[in-house]
């Protein structure tokens, strides 16, 4: 089966520096009664994005005009904590994000993200602070997440590339644009050829 392919991405970034953002803040539980990912991006950070009357909150970063089209989120420490809902990366990808930069991710959120075409980029506190400072000075600064490089790296103008960890299997699936089942299915021609040779 196919999944969003990811090689190298250069994009403007959205900054959400809040710490301990849990999955219920990313996608509130009342929106989980679905069987389709379609439309989940509209519910991303719903309780922060919308006022009580349902209108967009102009103070929230995703509602600002300069955030439109951004594909990278620079988040605070411990992003994606809380319950293990796969809807969280679905909503992030549904809004248009392809990578999240943080100093720490919850393990289950990290795993769910990698399976759904969202790259969790873990960096140290000093690098994170440097990136935030660079984006504060120039909010339109292009940020690059290079998964295709021999050592996956995060970079931006004026800063040296910073390596980040990603397990080899997840990286292979992302580069090929397949999920776990799609990866296994890619070996079917070899399996058939082997079986035919034995017949």
Residue pairs with C-beta under 8 A, 6 or more apart in sequence:
1 178
1 179
1 181
1 182
1 185
2 177
2 178
2 179
2 182
3 115
3 116
3 117
3 173
3 174
3 177
3 178
3 179
3 182
4 93
4 98
4 116
4 117
4 177
5 117
5 174
5 175
5 176
5 177
6 98
6 99
6 117
6 119
6 147
6 174
6 175
6 177
7 147
7 148
7 175
8 144
8 145
8 146
8 147
8 148
8 149
9 71
9 72
9 98
9 99
9 119
9 144
9 145
9 146
9 147
10 142
10 143
10 144
11 69
11 70
11 71
11 72
11 98
11 142
11 143
12 66
12 69
12 70
12 71
12 72
12 139
12 140
12 141
12 142
12 143
13 70
13 72
13 73
13 74
13 101
13 135
13 141
13 143
14 61
14 62
14 67
14 70
14 72
14 73
14 74
14 97
15 61
15 73
15 74
15 132
15 135
15 136
15 139
16 61
16 73
16 74
16 75
16 76
17 74
17 75
17 76
17 132
18 75
18 76
19 76
19 77
19 78
20 76
20 77
20 78
20 81
21 75
21 76
21 78
21 79
21 80
21 81
22 80
22 81
22 82
22 83
23 80
23 81
23 82
23 83
23 84
23 85
23 87
23 88
23 106
23 109
24 82
24 83
25 45
25 47
25 48
25 82
26 44
26 45
26 80
26 88
26 91
26 92
27 40
27 43
27 44
27 46
27 85
27 87
27 88
27 90
27 91
28 43
28 46
28 47
29 83
29 85
31 40
31 43
31 46
31 87
32 85
32 87
34 40
34 87
37 90
37 93
37 94
38 94
39 94
40 87
40 90
40 91
40 94
41 91
41 92
41 93
41 94
41 95
41 96
42 94
42 95
43 91
44 62
44 91
44 92
44 94
44 95
45 60
45 62
48 57
48 60
49 56
49 57
49 60
49 62
49 63
50 56
50 57
51 57
56 63
57 63
58 64
61 67
62 95
66 139
66 140
69 96
70 96
70 97
71 96
71 97
71 98
71 99
72 97
72 98
72 99
72 100
72 101
72 143
72 145
73 92
73 97
73 99
73 100
73 101
74 100
74 101
74 102
74 128
74 131
74 132
74 135
74 143
75 100
75 101
75 102
76 102
76 103
77 102
77 103
77 104
78 102
78 103
78 104
78 105
78 106
79 100
79 102
79 104
79 105
79 106
79 109
80 88
80 100
80 105
80 106
80 108
80 109
80 110
80 113
80 120
81 106
81 109
82 106
84 108
84 109
84 112
85 112
86 112
86 115
86 116
88 109
88 112
89 109
89 112
89 113
89 115
89 116
89 118
90 116
92 100
92 113
92 118
93 116
93 117
93 118
97 118
98 117
98 118
98 119
98 145
99 118
99 119
99 120
99 121
99 145
100 113
100 118
100 119
100 120
100 121
101 121
101 123
101 128
101 131
101 143
101 145
101 154
102 120
102 121
102 122
102 123
102 128
103 122
103 123
103 124
103 125
103 128
104 122
105 113
105 120
105 122
109 120
110 120
113 119
113 120
114 120
114 166
114 167
114 170
114 173
114 174
115 170
115 173
115 179
115 180
117 174
119 145
119 147
119 166
119 174
121 145
121 154
121 164
122 164
122 165
123 131
123 154
123 162
123 164
127 154
127 162
130 159
131 143
131 154
131 156
131 159
134 141
134 156
134 158
134 159
135 141
135 143
141 156
141 157
142 156
142 157
143 154
143 155
143 156
144 154
144 155
144 156
145 152
145 154
146 152
146 153
146 154
146 155
146 161
147 166
147 171
147 174
147 175
148 175
149 161
151 163
152 163
152 164
152 165
152 166
152 171
153 161
153 162
153 163
153 164
154 161
154 162
154 164
155 161
155 162
166 174
169 183
172 183
173 179
173 180
173 182
173 183
176 182
176 183
176 186
178 185
178 186
